[in-house]
Amino acid sequence: MGKMVGTLERDGFVTMKPSPTDGRYRIIKLTREGNALHDKASPLWNAAQQEFAKLNGAAGVATLRKALDSIVVEDGLERPGT
């Protein structure tokens, strides 16, 4: 996440600041430019998702999403209760 968010911050699409309650976390917010980009990109993303579903079938897409949801990426942070 760090490098991608850093690029978005550098380009003026998001702001980042430390969490006031936990220094391990950062609060990331879209800027006005980030919101404008999101508004432009959303219809394109939705169209791409529809085309992907058309090409791969609803069942194939559901199977892929279920498999992707099961992937765990370790971020090195300890979670409460673990």
C-alpha positions in Angstrom: 0.0 0.0 0.0 2.7 2.5 1.0 4.3 3.1 -2.4 0.9 3.4 -4.3 -0.6 5.8 -1.6 2.7 7.8 -1.6 2.4 8.2 -5.4 -1.3 9.4 -5.0 -0.2 11.8 -2.3 2.7 13.1 -4.4 0.3 13.7 -7.3 -2.2 15.6 -5.1 -5.0 13.0 -5.1 -4.9 12.1 -1.4 -3.6 13.5 1.9 -2.1 11.4 4.6 -1.6 12.1 8.2 -0.8 10.0 11.3 -3.7 8.6 13.3 -4.3 10.6 16.4 -4.8 7.4 18.4 -2.4 4.9 16.9 0.9 6.0 15.4 1.1 2.7 13.3 -1.8 3.9 11.2 -2.3 6.8 8.8 -5.5 8.5 7.8 -5.8 8.9 4.1 -8.4 11.2 2.5 -9.2 12.1 -1.1 -8.5 15.7 -2.1 -10.8 17.7 -4.4 -8.6 16.4 -7.3 -8.8 12.9 -6.0 -12.6 13.1 -5.9 -12.7 14.4 -9.4 -10.5 11.6 -10.6 -12.7 9.0 -8.8 -15.8 10.5 -10.5 -14.1 10.1 -13.9 -12.8 6.7 -13.3 -15.8 5.0 -11.7 -17.9 4.6 -14.9 -14.8 3.2 -16.7 -14.2 0.7 -13.8 -17.8 -0.3 -13.8 -17.8 -0.8 -17.6 -14.6 -2.9 -17.3 -16.2 -5.1 -14.6 -19.2 -5.7 -16.8 -17.1 -6.6 -19.7 -15.0 -9.0 -17.6 -18.2 -10.6 -16.3 -19.5 -10.9 -19.8 -16.3 -12.6 -21.1 -15.9 -14.9 -18.1 -19.4 -15.6 -17.0 -21.1 -14.8 -13.7 -20.1 -18.1 -12.1 -16.4 -17.7 -13.1 -16.3 -14.2 -11.7 -18.0 -15.3 -8.5 -15.4 -18.1 -8.1 -12.6 -15.8 -8.7 -13.8 -13.2 -6.2 -14.3 -15.9 -3.6 -10.8 -17.1 -4.2 -9.4 -13.6 -4.0 -11.3 -12.9 -0.8 -9.6 -15.9 0.8 -6.1 -14.5 0.2 -4.3 -13.1 3.2 -1.6 -10.5 2.9 0.5 -10.0 6.0 1.1 -6.3 6.7 3.2 -6.9 9.8 0.8 -5.1 12.1 -0.5 -6.8 15.3 -4.2 -7.0 15.6 -6.0 -6.7 19.0 -6.8 -10.1 20.3 -4.2 -11.9 18.2 
